[in-house]
Amino acid sequence: MANPSILLSAFADEAANRKTALEQFSALAAIGLRYYSPRFIDLYSTGEVKHVVDLAAKDWKELVKLQDEFGLSVTSIGARLGKVKLIDTDDGSHNAFIPMQKYLKGEVAQSIRAAQALGTKLLRGFSFYHPRGTDPNDHVAQAADQIGQIADACLAGGVVFGLEIEPNLVGETGPLLAKIAKKLNHPNMVLIYDGGNIAAQNKNGLQCYSEFLDMLPYLGWMHIKDYSIDPSLTWDGAVNEERLKNFVPCNYGDAGHEIVLRELRKYLPKLEKRMKKLGVPGFFLETEPHLKGGGQFGGFSGPDGMGVAVRGLCSTLDYVGIDYNLRGFEDIRAARGF
């Protein structure tokens, strides 16, 4: 019996020292990837770096030409949706508050336009910052309502909203995200698992695996990063994202990727069917390794770090019996026309 298979992808800006589009695409093509997610990019190699959502329509057209030249397609838009305050209160954080109707007409609408322009069905987002020091469980109802409004806008725009697990947000754990997904039961919303974002909360591999199982009924795709727990730190309810320095390849860390991917293998045919029904080409595993640093809105690995991370993931996939497809000589022959 053939192994189930996944689609490999990466956050392209992590692979570029200077964030230029040419460097991002050259690195990913050399590694052998066919898919990528755009985030921060210097499109014209002028030194001006912008988030892909902030580009103009003419810039998106130029980006499509360039990604076609390098044989790349967009997995998802690495949007910042939901990384704002849920409630307008001074909690000591620097996070912004934007009224929901203004947010829908602005950032949400622009993110959907970016997905449409770049030819992807997937849009990544988050679950809002609850006031620092409060219990996220107390804010699930309001967060779910606002997430549902974003998912409704995505449905109207023909894209799928993916809700990512991440520290410090209402949906910082698998059970909380599953609670939101179950409450909404939205046809155009899925969850995004990220083991590194769980391990960074000082949780071990078995805890990460447990939270993966919580998210599994609603899973749409996965980010692959890992984290080596610092035993001197204790979880106090918040992660200082700018100080996280222990990110490692998925075959080095504490997130238990081997057991998670072994479990994923059982469900891949069903998950692939779910995503294809939503207009997505398959089930994506997307490297976002942060090997040289990570922060609130992104991370950095460099071309060498991205290569290490992708090879580490491929090694783990080989071990657990999940197939993937990197570019080979047949792709070069096809490009040459024979």
Contacts in CASP RR format, 6 or more apart in sequence:
PFRMAT RR
TARGET T0000
AUTHOR 0000-0000-0000
METHOD contacts of the structure
MODEL  1
MANPSILLSAFADEAANRKTALEQFSALAAIGLRYYSPRFIDLYSTGEVK
HVVDLAAKDWKELVKLQDEFGLSVTSIGARLGKVKLIDTDDGSHNAFIPM
QKYLKGEVAQSIRAAQALGTKLLRGFSFYHPRGTDPNDHVAQAADQIGQI
ADACLAGGVVFGLEIEPNLVGETGPLLAKIAKKLNHPNMVLIYDGGNIAA
QNKNGLQCYSEFLDMLPYLGWMHIKDYSIDPSLTWDGAVNEERLKNFVPC
NYGDAGHEIVLRELRKYLPKLEKRMKKLGVPGFFLETEPHLKGGGQFGGF
SGPDGMGVAVRGLCSTLDYVGIDYNLRGFEDIRAARGF
2 323 0 8 1.000
3 265 0 8 1.000
3 321 0 8 1.000
3 322 0 8 1.000
3 323 0 8 1.000
4 265 0 8 1.000
4 268 0 8 1.000
4 269 0 8 1.000
4 272 0 8 1.000
4 322 0 8 1.000
4 323 0 8 1.000
5 268 0 8 1.000
5 322 0 8 1.000
5 323 0 8 1.000
5 324 0 8 1.000
5 325 0 8 1.000
6 268 0 8 1.000
6 282 0 8 1.000
6 283 0 8 1.000
6 284 0 8 1.000
6 285 0 8 1.000
6 317 0 8 1.000
6 322 0 8 1.000
6 323 0 8 1.000
6 324 0 8 1.000
7 34 0 8 1.000
7 35 0 8 1.000
7 75 0 8 1.000
7 281 0 8 1.000
7 282 0 8 1.000
7 283 0 8 1.000
7 284 0 8 1.000
7 285 0 8 1.000
7 324 0 8 1.000
7 325 0 8 1.000
8 33 0 8 1.000
8 34 0 8 1.000
8 35 0 8 1.000
8 284 0 8 1.000
8 285 0 8 1.000
8 286 0 8 1.000
8 287 0 8 1.000
8 310 0 8 1.000
8 313 0 8 1.000
8 314 0 8 1.000
8 324 0 8 1.000
8 325 0 8 1.000
8 326 0 8 1.000
9 33 0 8 1.000
9 35 0 8 1.000
9 36 0 8 1.000
9 37 0 8 1.000
9 75 0 8 1.000
9 284 0 8 1.000
9 285 0 8 1.000
9 286 0 8 1.000
9 287 0 8 1.000
10 28 0 8 1.000
10 31 0 8 1.000
10 33 0 8 1.000
10 35 0 8 1.000
10 36 0 8 1.000
10 37 0 8 1.000
10 286 0 8 1.000
10 287 0 8 1.000
10 288 0 8 1.000
10 306 0 8 1.000
10 309 0 8 1.000
10 310 0 8 1.000
11 36 0 8 1.000
11 37 0 8 1.000
11 39 0 8 1.000
11 78 0 8 1.000
11 286 0 8 1.000
11 287 0 8 1.000
11 288 0 8 1.000
11 298 0 8 1.000
11 299 0 8 1.000
12 24 0 8 1.000
12 25 0 8 1.000
12 27 0 8 1.000
12 28 0 8 1.000
12 36 0 8 1.000
12 37 0 8 1.000
12 38 0 8 1.000
12 39 0 8 1.000
12 41 0 8 1.000
13 19 0 8 1.000
13 24 0 8 1.000
13 38 0 8 1.000
13 39 0 8 1.000
13 40 0 8 1.000
13 41 0 8 1.000
13 298 0 8 1.000
13 299 0 8 1.000
13 300 0 8 1.000
14 287 0 8 1.000
14 288 0 8 1.000
14 289 0 8 1.000
14 290 0 8 1.000
14 298 0 8 1.000
14 299 0 8 1.000
14 300 0 8 1.000
14 301 0 8 1.000
14 302 0 8 1.000
14 306 0 8 1.000
15 23 0 8 1.000
15 24 0 8 1.000
15 27 0 8 1.000
15 28 0 8 1.000
15 31 0 8 1.000
15 301 0 8 1.000
15 302 0 8 1.000
15 303 0 8 1.000
15 305 0 8 1.000
15 306 0 8 1.000
15 307 0 8 1.000
16 23 0 8 1.000
16 24 0 8 1.000
16 27 0 8 1.000
16 302 0 8 1.000
16 303 0 8 1.000
17 23 0 8 1.000
17 302 0 8 1.000
17 303 0 8 1.000
18 42 0 8 1.000
18 47 0 8 1.000
19 40 0 8 1.000
19 41 0 8 1.000
19 42 0 8 1.000
19 49 0 8 1.000
20 41 0 8 1.000
20 42 0 8 1.000
20 45 0 8 1.000
20 47 0 8 1.000
21 41 0 8 1.000
21 42 0 8 1.000
21 43 0 8 1.000
21 44 0 8 1.000
21 45 0 8 1.000
21 63 0 8 1.000
21 66 0 8 1.000
22 45 0 8 1.000
22 66 0 8 1.000
23 303 0 8 1.000
24 36 0 8 1.000
24 41 0 8 1.000
25 36 0 8 1.000
25 66 0 8 1.000
25 67 0 8 1.000
25 69 0 8 1.000
25 70 0 8 1.000
25 72 0 8 1.000
26 70 0 8 1.000
27 302 0 8 1.000
27 303 0 8 1.000
27 306 0 8 1.000
27 307 0 8 1.000
28 36 0 8 1.000
28 70 0 8 1.000
28 72 0 8 1.000
28 306 0 8 1.000
29 70 0 8 1.000
29 71 0 8 1.000
29 72 0 8 1.000
29 327 0 8 1.000
30 303 0 8 1.000
31 306 0 8 1.000
31 307 0 8 1.000
31 310 0 8 1.000
31 326 0 8 1.000
32 326 0 8 1.000
32 327 0 8 1.000
32 328 0 8 1.000
33 72 0 8 1.000
33 310 0 8 1.000
33 326 0 8 1.000
33 327 0 8 1.000
34 71 0 8 1.000
34 72 0 8 1.000
34 73 0 8 1.000
34 325 0 8 1.000
34 327 0 8 1.000
35 72 0 8 1.000
35 73 0 8 1.000
35 74 0 8 1.000
35 75 0 8 1.000
35 284 0 8 1.000
35 286 0 8 1.000
36 67 0 8 1.000
36 72 0 8 1.000
36 73 0 8 1.000
36 74 0 8 1.000
36 75 0 8 1.000
37 74 0 8 1.000
37 75 0 8 1.000
37 76 0 8 1.000
37 77 0 8 1.000
37 78 0 8 1.000
37 124 0 8 1.000
37 286 0 8 1.000
38 52 0 8 1.000
38 63 0 8 1.000
38 74 0 8 1.000
38 77 0 8 1.000
38 78 0 8 1.000
38 118 0 8 1.000
39 51 0 8 1.000
39 52 0 8 1.000
39 78 0 8 1.000
39 298 0 8 1.000
40 49 0 8 1.000
40 50 0 8 1.000
40 51 0 8 1.000
40 52 0 8 1.000
40 298 0 8 1.000
41 49 0 8 1.000
41 50 0 8 1.000
41 51 0 8 1.000
41 52 0 8 1.000
41 55 0 8 1.000
41 63 0 8 1.000
42 48 0 8 1.000
42 49 0 8 1.000
42 50 0 8 1.000
43 50 0 8 1.000
43 55 0 8 1.000
43 59 0 8 1.000
43 62 0 8 1.000
43 63 0 8 1.000
43 66 0 8 1.000
44 62 0 8 1.000
51 80 0 8 1.000
52 63 0 8 1.000
52 77 0 8 1.000
52 78 0 8 1.000
52 114 0 8 1.000
52 118 0 8 1.000
53 77 0 8 1.000
53 79 0 8 1.000
53 80 0 8 1.000
53 107 0 8 1.000
53 110 0 8 1.000
53 111 0 8 1.000
53 114 0 8 1.000
54 110 0 8 1.000
55 63 0 8 1.000
55 114 0 8 1.000
57 113 0 8 1.000
57 117 0 8 1.000
60 114 0 8 1.000
60 117 0 8 1.000
60 118 0 8 1.000
61 117 0 8 1.000
63 118 0 8 1.000
64 117 0 8 1.000
64 118 0 8 1.000
64 119 0 8 1.000
67 73 0 8 1.000
67 74 0 8 1.000
67 118 0 8 1.000
73 119 0 8 1.000
73 120 0 8 1.000
74 115 0 8 1.000
74 118 0 8 1.000
74 119 0 8 1.000
74 120 0 8 1.000
75 120 0 8 1.000
75 122 0 8 1.000
75 221 0 8 1.000
75 284 0 8 1.000
75 286 0 8 1.000
76 115 0 8 1.000
76 120 0 8 1.000
76 122 0 8 1.000
76 123 0 8 1.000
76 124 0 8 1.000
76 162 0 8 1.000
76 221 0 8 1.000
76 284 0 8 1.000
76 286 0 8 1.000
77 111 0 8 1.000
77 114 0 8 1.000
77 115 0 8 1.000
77 118 0 8 1.000
77 120 0 8 1.000
77 122 0 8 1.000
77 123 0 8 1.000
77 124 0 8 1.000
78 123 0 8 1.000
78 124 0 8 1.000
78 125 0 8 1.000
79 107 0 8 1.000
79 111 0 8 1.000
79 114 0 8 1.000
79 123 0 8 1.000
79 124 0 8 1.000
79 125 0 8 1.000
80 107 0 8 1.000
80 125 0 8 1.000
80 126 0 8 1.000
80 297 0 8 1.000
81 107 0 8 1.000
81 108 0 8 1.000
81 111 0 8 1.000
81 123 0 8 1.000
81 124 0 8 1.000
81 125 0 8 1.000
81 126 0 8 1.000
81 150 0 8 1.000
81 161 0 8 1.000
82 125 0 8 1.000
82 126 0 8 1.000
82 127 0 8 1.000
82 128 0 8 1.000
82 146 0 8 1.000
82 147 0 8 1.000
82 150 0 8 1.000
82 169 0 8 1.000
83 95 0 8 1.000
83 125 0 8 1.000
83 126 0 8 1.000
83 128 0 8 1.000
83 129 0 8 1.000
83 169 0 8 1.000
83 296 0 8 1.000
83 297 0 8 1.000
84 95 0 8 1.000
84 96 0 8 1.000
84 97 0 8 1.000
84 98 0 8 1.000
84 103 0 8 1.000
84 128 0 8 1.000
84 129 0 8 1.000
85 91 0 8 1.000
85 93 0 8 1.000
85 95 0 8 1.000
85 96 0 8 1.000
85 97 0 8 1.000
85 128 0 8 1.000
85 129 0 8 1.000
85 131 0 8 1.000
86 128 0 8 1.000
86 129 0 8 1.000
86 130 0 8 1.000
86 131 0 8 1.000
86 139 0 8 1.000
86 142 0 8 1.000
86 143 0 8 1.000
86 146 0 8 1.000
86 170 0 8 1.000
87 97 0 8 1.000
87 130 0 8 1.000
87 131 0 8 1.000
87 139 0 8 1.000
87 142 0 8 1.000
88 97 0 8 1.000
89 97 0 8 1.000
89 131 0 8 1.000
91 131 0 8 1.000
91 132 0 8 1.000
91 133 0 8 1.000
92 132 0 8 1.000
93 129 0 8 1.000
93 132 0 8 1.000
95 129 0 8 1.000
98 107 0 8 1.000
100 146 0 8 1.000
100 149 0 8 1.000
104 149 0 8 1.000
104 150 0 8 1.000
104 153 0 8 1.000
108 150 0 8 1.000
108 153 0 8 1.000
109 153 0 8 1.000
111 123 0 8 1.000
112 123 0 8 1.000
112 153 0 8 1.000
112 154 0 8 1.000
112 157 0 8 1.000
112 158 0 8 1.000
112 159 0 8 1.000
115 121 0 8 1.000
115 122 0 8 1.000
115 123 0 8 1.000
115 159 0 8 1.000
116 157 0 8 1.000
116 158 0 8 1.000
116 159 0 8 1.000
120 159 0 8 1.000
121 158 0 8 1.000
121 159 0 8 1.000
121 160 0 8 1.000
121 278 0 8 1.000
121 279 0 8 1.000
121 280 0 8 1.000
122 159 0 8 1.000
122 160 0 8 1.000
122 162 0 8 1.000
122 221 0 8 1.000
122 280 0 8 1.000
122 284 0 8 1.000
123 154 0 8 1.000
123 159 0 8 1.000
123 160 0 8 1.000
123 161 0 8 1.000
123 162 0 8 1.000
124 162 0 8 1.000
124 164 0 8 1.000
124 192 0 8 1.000
125 150 0 8 1.000
125 161 0 8 1.000
125 162 0 8 1.000
125 163 0 8 1.000
125 164 0 8 1.000
125 192 0 8 1.000
126 163 0 8 1.000
126 164 0 8 1.000
126 166 0 8 1.000
126 169 0 8 1.000
126 171 0 8 1.000
127 143 0 8 1.000
127 147 0 8 1.000
127 163 0 8 1.000
127 166 0 8 1.000
127 169 0 8 1.000
127 170 0 8 1.000
127 171 0 8 1.000
127 172 0 8 1.000
127 176 0 8 1.000
127 177 0 8 1.000
127 180 0 8 1.000
128 139 0 8 1.000
128 143 0 8 1.000
128 146 0 8 1.000
128 147 0 8 1.000
128 169 0 8 1.000
128 170 0 8 1.000
129 168 0 8 1.000
129 169 0 8 1.000
129 170 0 8 1.000
130 136 0 8 1.000
130 138 0 8 1.000
130 139 0 8 1.000
130 143 0 8 1.000
130 169 0 8 1.000
130 170 0 8 1.000
132 168 0 8 1.000
132 238 0 8 1.000
133 237 0 8 1.000
133 238 0 8 1.000
136 169 0 8 1.000
136 170 0 8 1.000
136 171 0 8 1.000
136 172 0 8 1.000
136 176 0 8 1.000
137 176 0 8 1.000
139 170 0 8 1.000
140 170 0 8 1.000
140 176 0 8 1.000
140 179 0 8 1.000
140 180 0 8 1.000
140 183 0 8 1.000
141 183 0 8 1.000
143 170 0 8 1.000
143 171 0 8 1.000
143 180 0 8 1.000
144 180 0 8 1.000
144 183 0 8 1.000
144 184 0 8 1.000
147 161 0 8 1.000
147 163 0 8 1.000
147 180 0 8 1.000
147 184 0 8 1.000
147 189 0 8 1.000
148 184 0 8 1.000
148 186 0 8 1.000
148 189 0 8 1.000
150 161 0 8 1.000
151 161 0 8 1.000
151 184 0 8 1.000
151 186 0 8 1.000
151 188 0 8 1.000
151 189 0 8 1.000
152 186 0 8 1.000
154 160 0 8 1.000
154 161 0 8 1.000
154 188 0 8 1.000
154 189 0 8 1.000
155 186 0 8 1.000
155 187 0 8 1.000
155 188 0 8 1.000
158 188 0 8 1.000
159 188 0 8 1.000
160 188 0 8 1.000
160 189 0 8 1.000
160 190 0 8 1.000
160 278 0 8 1.000
160 279 0 8 1.000
160 280 0 8 1.000
161 186 0 8 1.000
161 188 0 8 1.000
161 189 0 8 1.000
161 190 0 8 1.000
162 189 0 8 1.000
162 190 0 8 1.000
162 191 0 8 1.000
162 192 0 8 1.000
162 220 0 8 1.000
162 221 0 8 1.000
163 171 0 8 1.000
163 177 0 8 1.000
163 180 0 8 1.000
163 181 0 8 1.000
163 189 0 8 1.000
163 190 0 8 1.000
163 191 0 8 1.000
163 192 0 8 1.000
164 191 0 8 1.000
164 192 0 8 1.000
164 194 0 8 1.000
164 197 0 8 1.000
164 223 0 8 1.000
165 171 0 8 1.000
165 172 0 8 1.000
165 173 0 8 1.000
165 174 0 8 1.000
165 177 0 8 1.000
165 191 0 8 1.000
165 192 0 8 1.000
165 193 0 8 1.000
165 194 0 8 1.000
165 195 0 8 1.000
165 197 0 8 1.000
165 198 0 8 1.000
165 211 0 8 1.000
165 215 0 8 1.000
166 172 0 8 1.000
166 194 0 8 1.000
166 197 0 8 1.000
167 197 0 8 1.000
167 200 0 8 1.000
167 201 0 8 1.000
167 238 0 8 1.000
167 239 0 8 1.000
167 241 0 8 1.000
168 238 0 8 1.000
168 239 0 8 1.000
168 241 0 8 1.000
170 176 0 8 1.000
170 180 0 8 1.000
171 177 0 8 1.000
171 180 0 8 1.000
172 201 0 8 1.000
173 198 0 8 1.000
173 211 0 8 1.000
173 214 0 8 1.000
174 198 0 8 1.000
174 211 0 8 1.000
174 212 0 8 1.000
174 214 0 8 1.000
174 215 0 8 1.000
175 211 0 8 1.000
175 214 0 8 1.000
177 191 0 8 1.000
177 214 0 8 1.000
177 215 0 8 1.000
177 218 0 8 1.000
178 191 0 8 1.000
178 214 0 8 1.000
178 215 0 8 1.000
178 217 0 8 1.000
178 218 0 8 1.000
181 189 0 8 1.000
181 190 0 8 1.000
181 191 0 8 1.000
181 215 0 8 1.000
181 217 0 8 1.000
181 218 0 8 1.000
182 218 0 8 1.000
188 278 0 8 1.000
189 218 0 8 1.000
190 218 0 8 1.000
190 219 0 8 1.000
190 220 0 8 1.000
190 221 0 8 1.000
190 274 0 8 1.000
190 275 0 8 1.000
190 278 0 8 1.000
191 215 0 8 1.000
191 218 0 8 1.000
191 219 0 8 1.000
191 220 0 8 1.000
192 219 0 8 1.000
192 220 0 8 1.000
192 221 0 8 1.000
192 222 0 8 1.000
192 223 0 8 1.000
193 211 0 8 1.000
193 212 0 8 1.000
193 215 0 8 1.000
193 219 0 8 1.000
193 222 0 8 1.000
193 223 0 8 1.000
193 260 0 8 1.000
194 222 0 8 1.000
194 223 0 8 1.000
194 224 0 8 1.000
194 225 0 8 1.000
194 288 0 8 1.000
195 208 0 8 1.000
195 212 0 8 1.000
195 223 0 8 1.000
195 225 0 8 1.000
195 226 0 8 1.000
195 227 0 8 1.000
195 255 0 8 1.000
195 256 0 8 1.000
195 257 0 8 1.000
195 260 0 8 1.000
196 208 0 8 1.000
196 225 0 8 1.000
196 226 0 8 1.000
196 227 0 8 1.000
196 247 0 8 1.000
196 255 0 8 1.000
197 223 0 8 1.000
197 225 0 8 1.000
198 207 0 8 1.000
198 208 0 8 1.000
198 211 0 8 1.000
198 255 0 8 1.000
199 205 0 8 1.000
199 208 0 8 1.000
199 226 0 8 1.000
199 227 0 8 1.000
199 228 0 8 1.000
199 229 0 8 1.000
199 253 0 8 1.000
199 254 0 8 1.000
199 255 0 8 1.000
199 256 0 8 1.000
200 227 0 8 1.000
200 239 0 8 1.000
200 244 0 8 1.000
200 246 0 8 1.000
201 235 0 8 1.000
201 237 0 8 1.000
201 239 0 8 1.000
202 229 0 8 1.000
202 230 0 8 1.000
202 233 0 8 1.000
202 234 0 8 1.000
202 235 0 8 1.000
203 211 0 8 1.000
203 229 0 8 1.000
203 235 0 8 1.000
203 254 0 8 1.000
204 229 0 8 1.000
204 254 0 8 1.000
205 254 0 8 1.000
205 255 0 8 1.000
205 256 0 8 1.000
205 259 0 8 1.000
206 256 0 8 1.000
206 259 0 8 1.000
208 254 0 8 1.000
208 255 0 8 1.000
208 256 0 8 1.000
208 260 0 8 1.000
209 256 0 8 1.000
209 259 0 8 1.000
209 260 0 8 1.000
209 263 0 8 1.000
212 260 0 8 1.000
212 263 0 8 1.000
212 264 0 8 1.000
213 263 0 8 1.000
216 263 0 8 1.000
216 267 0 8 1.000
219 267 0 8 1.000
219 271 0 8 1.000
220 271 0 8 1.000
220 274 0 8 1.000
220 275 0 8 1.000
220 283 0 8 1.000
221 275 0 8 1.000
221 283 0 8 1.000
221 284 0 8 1.000
221 285 0 8 1.000
221 286 0 8 1.000
222 264 0 8 1.000
222 284 0 8 1.000
222 285 0 8 1.000
222 286 0 8 1.000
223 286 0 8 1.000
223 287 0 8 1.000
223 288 0 8 1.000
224 250 0 8 1.000
224 257 0 8 1.000
224 285 0 8 1.000
224 286 0 8 1.000
224 287 0 8 1.000
224 288 0 8 1.000
224 289 0 8 1.000
224 309 0 8 1.000
224 313 0 8 1.000
225 247 0 8 1.000
225 250 0 8 1.000
225 287 0 8 1.000
225 288 0 8 1.000
225 289 0 8 1.000
225 290 0 8 1.000
225 309 0 8 1.000
226 247 0 8 1.000
226 248 0 8 1.000
226 249 0 8 1.000
226 250 0 8 1.000
226 251 0 8 1.000
226 252 0 8 1.000
226 253 0 8 1.000
226 254 0 8 1.000
226 255 0 8 1.000
226 256 0 8 1.000
226 257 0 8 1.000
226 289 0 8 1.000
227 244 0 8 1.000
227 246 0 8 1.000
227 247 0 8 1.000
227 248 0 8 1.000
227 253 0 8 1.000
227 254 0 8 1.000
227 255 0 8 1.000
228 246 0 8 1.000
228 247 0 8 1.000
228 248 0 8 1.000
228 252 0 8 1.000
228 253 0 8 1.000
228 254 0 8 1.000
229 246 0 8 1.000
229 254 0 8 1.000
230 246 0 8 1.000
241 294 0 8 1.000
241 295 0 8 1.000
241 296 0 8 1.000
242 294 0 8 1.000
242 295 0 8 1.000
242 296 0 8 1.000
244 290 0 8 1.000
244 293 0 8 1.000
244 294 0 8 1.000
244 295 0 8 1.000
245 293 0 8 1.000
247 289 0 8 1.000
247 290 0 8 1.000
247 291 0 8 1.000
247 293 0 8 1.000
247 294 0 8 1.000
248 291 0 8 1.000
249 289 0 8 1.000
249 291 0 8 1.000
249 308 0 8 1.000
249 309 0 8 1.000
249 311 0 8 1.000
249 312 0 8 1.000
249 313 0 8 1.000
250 257 0 8 1.000
250 289 0 8 1.000
250 309 0 8 1.000
250 312 0 8 1.000
250 313 0 8 1.000
250 316 0 8 1.000
251 257 0 8 1.000
251 258 0 8 1.000
251 312 0 8 1.000
251 313 0 8 1.000
251 315 0 8 1.000
251 316 0 8 1.000
257 316 0 8 1.000
258 316 0 8 1.000
258 319 0 8 1.000
258 320 0 8 1.000
261 316 0 8 1.000
261 317 0 8 1.000
261 320 0 8 1.000
261 322 0 8 1.000
262 320 0 8 1.000
264 271 0 8 1.000
264 322 0 8 1.000
265 320 0 8 1.000
265 321 0 8 1.000
265 322 0 8 1.000
268 283 0 8 1.000
268 322 0 8 1.000
271 283 0 8 1.000
272 282 0 8 1.000
272 283 0 8 1.000
275 281 0 8 1.000
275 282 0 8 1.000
275 283 0 8 1.000
276 282 0 8 1.000
285 313 0 8 1.000
285 317 0 8 1.000
285 324 0 8 1.000
287 306 0 8 1.000
287 309 0 8 1.000
287 310 0 8 1.000
287 313 0 8 1.000
288 299 0 8 1.000
289 301 0 8 1.000
289 305 0 8 1.000
289 306 0 8 1.000
289 308 0 8 1.000
289 309 0 8 1.000
290 298 0 8 1.000
290 299 0 8 1.000
290 300 0 8 1.000
290 301 0 8 1.000
291 300 0 8 1.000
291 301 0 8 1.000
291 302 0 8 1.000
291 305 0 8 1.000
291 306 0 8 1.000
291 308 0 8 1.000
291 309 0 8 1.000
292 299 0 8 1.000
292 300 0 8 1.000
292 301 0 8 1.000
292 302 0 8 1.000
292 305 0 8 1.000
293 299 0 8 1.000
293 300 0 8 1.000
293 301 0 8 1.000
294 300 0 8 1.000
301 308 0 8 1.000
301 309 0 8 1.000
314 324 0 8 1.000
314 326 0 8 1.000
317 323 0 8 1.000
317 324 0 8 1.000
END
